[in-house]
Amino acid sequence: MADQFNPQHAKRLEDPARLEALPQAAVVELLRLSGAETIVDYGAGTGIYTVAVAEAVPNGKVYAVEALPQLVELLREKITPELTDLICVCETDDNVVPLDDAEADRVVMVDVLHHLHDQPDALEEVVRVLRPDGLFVAAVHEILTGMGLDVIEAHEPGELLPYHLAVVAAKR
């Protein structure tokens, strides 16, 4: 089974070096947003990317899905009054996203997929909530084919993100 993130390392998620290597603006750019999308930030952690995505969708909604209560608490602290209507925090311990089938325009995972690679129910849930032609953005693409997603854009480390492979995939 994949390793679960240790919440004692939560500060590492917002380390300036990590954010330089994996900038919020680059993640937002990969999502190809118009401003009114429904987005799932799966494994939202402390919300550092959730907030950036929410600020890019003033007429949309971001569902921040997180399983670790300690991280959910840190995420909630980032939700300003201006973001209250844009972010829905979804604490889950069973990988379930509280959306209907095909309701999400985008699903994003930032440094999460490697924690889920051997949890088919979590990967199936991501595909379930993504609408046809919806986009899935993650840092690893080997697993995507098995999820029923087609890679439409891939950036090698150094192209867009200094140390990460960035992938955009679409649901068939």
C-alpha positions in Angstrom: 0.0 0.0 0.0 1.2 3.5 -0.8 2.6 5.6 2.0 0.1 8.0 3.6 1.4 11.6 4.1 2.6 12.3 7.6 0.7 15.3 8.8 3.7 16.2 11.1 5.4 17.3 7.8 2.6 19.8 6.9 5.0 22.8 7.0 7.0 21.2 4.2 3.9 21.6 1.9 4.4 25.3 2.1 8.1 25.5 2.2 9.3 28.3 -0.1 11.7 26.0 -1.9 8.8 23.6 -2.7 6.6 26.5 -3.9 9.5 27.7 -6.1 9.8 24.2 -7.6 6.0 23.7 -7.9 4.5 27.3 -8.2 0.8 27.8 -7.6 0.6 30.0 -10.8 1.9 27.1 -12.9 -0.7 24.7 -11.5 -3.4 27.2 -12.2 -2.1 27.7 -15.7 -2.2 23.9 -16.4 -5.9 23.8 -15.4 -6.9 26.1 -18.3 -9.5 27.9 -16.4 -12.1 30.4 -17.7 -13.3 31.4 -14.2 -16.5 29.5 -13.8 -15.4 25.9 -13.5 -16.1 23.3 -10.8 -12.8 22.0 -9.6 -11.8 19.1 -7.3 -8.4 19.6 -5.5 -8.0 15.9 -4.5 -5.6 15.6 -1.6 -5.7 19.4 -1.0 -3.4 19.2 2.0 -3.0 22.6 3.7 -4.9 24.4 0.9 -1.9 26.2 -0.6 -3.0 25.3 -4.1 -6.7 25.3 -3.3 -6.6 29.0 -2.5 -4.7 29.8 -5.7 -7.2 27.8 -7.8 -10.2 29.4 -6.0 -8.9 32.9 -6.7 -8.8 32.0 -10.4 -12.5 30.9 -10.5 -14.5 33.9 -9.2 -17.7 32.3 -10.7 -16.8 28.7 -9.9 -16.3 26.3 -7.0 -13.3 24.4 -5.6 -13.9 21.2 -3.7 -10.9 20.7 -1.4 -10.9 17.0 -0.7 -8.6 15.9 2.2 -8.4 12.8 4.4 -6.2 14.0 7.2 -7.9 16.1 9.9 -4.8 17.9 10.8 -4.4 19.2 7.2 -8.1 20.0 7.0 -7.7 22.3 10.0 -4.8 24.1 8.4 -6.7 24.4 5.1 -9.7 25.9 6.8 -7.5 28.6 8.3 -6.7 29.8 4.8 -10.3 30.4 3.8 -10.8 34.2 4.0 -14.3 35.7 3.9 -13.8 36.4 0.2 -13.2 32.7 -0.5 -16.0 31.3 1.7 -18.4 30.9 -1.2 -15.7 29.5 -3.6 -14.2 26.7 -1.5 -16.0 23.7 -0.1 -13.8 21.7 2.3 -14.6 17.9 2.0 -13.0 15.8 4.8 -13.1 12.2 3.7 -11.7 9.0 5.1 -13.1 6.8 2.3 -11.9 8.7 -0.8 -15.4 9.8 -1.7 -15.9 13.2 -3.4 -19.3 14.7 -2.6 -20.2 15.4 -6.2 -22.5 13.7 -8.7 -21.0 11.7 -11.6 -19.4 14.0 -14.2 -19.9 17.1 -12.2 -16.3 18.4 -12.1 -14.7 20.3 -14.9 -11.2 19.8 -13.5 -9.5 17.5 -11.0 -6.1 18.5 -9.8 -3.6 16.5 -7.6 -0.4 18.2 -6.5 2.1 15.7 -5.2 -0.7 13.3 -4.3 -1.0 10.6 -7.0 2.0 8.6 -5.7 0.0 8.2 -2.4 -2.9 6.7 -4.3 -1.4 4.6 -7.0 -2.5 1.4 -5.4 -5.9 2.6 -4.3 -8.2 1.9 -7.3 -11.3 3.2 -5.5 -9.7 6.6 -5.1 -8.6 6.7 -8.7 -12.0 5.5 -9.8 -13.6 8.3 -7.8 -11.5 10.9 -9.5 -12.7 9.6 -12.9 -16.3 9.3 -11.7 -16.6 13.0 -10.8 -14.8 14.3 -13.9 -17.1 15.2 -16.8 -16.3 13.9 -20.3 -13.6 16.2 -21.8 -12.9 17.4 -18.3 -9.2 17.8 -17.4 -7.2 15.9 -14.8 -3.9 17.6 -13.9 -1.2 15.7 -11.9 2.6 15.3 -11.8 2.8 11.7 -13.0 1.1 10.1 -16.0 2.0 6.4 -16.0 -1.0 5.7 -14.0 -3.4 7.7 -16.1 -4.0 5.2 -18.9 -5.3 2.7 -16.4 -7.6 5.4 -15.1 -9.2 5.7 -18.5 -7.7 9.2 -19.1 -5.8 10.3 -22.2 -2.7 12.5 -21.8 -3.2 15.6 -23.9 -0.2 17.7 -22.6 2.9 16.7 -20.7 5.8 18.9 -19.6 9.1 17.3 -18.6 10.9 18.6 -15.5 12.5 21.9 -16.3 9.9 22.9 -19.0 7.2 24.4 -16.8 8.1 23.2 -13.3 11.7 22.9 -12.3 11.7 19.4 -10.8 8.2 17.9 -11.6 6.7 16.3 -14.6 3.3 18.1 -15.2 0.5 16.3 -17.0 -2.9 17.4 -18.3 -5.2 14.5 -19.2 -8.8 14.3 -20.5 -11.5 11.8 -19.7 -12.6 9.7 -22.7 
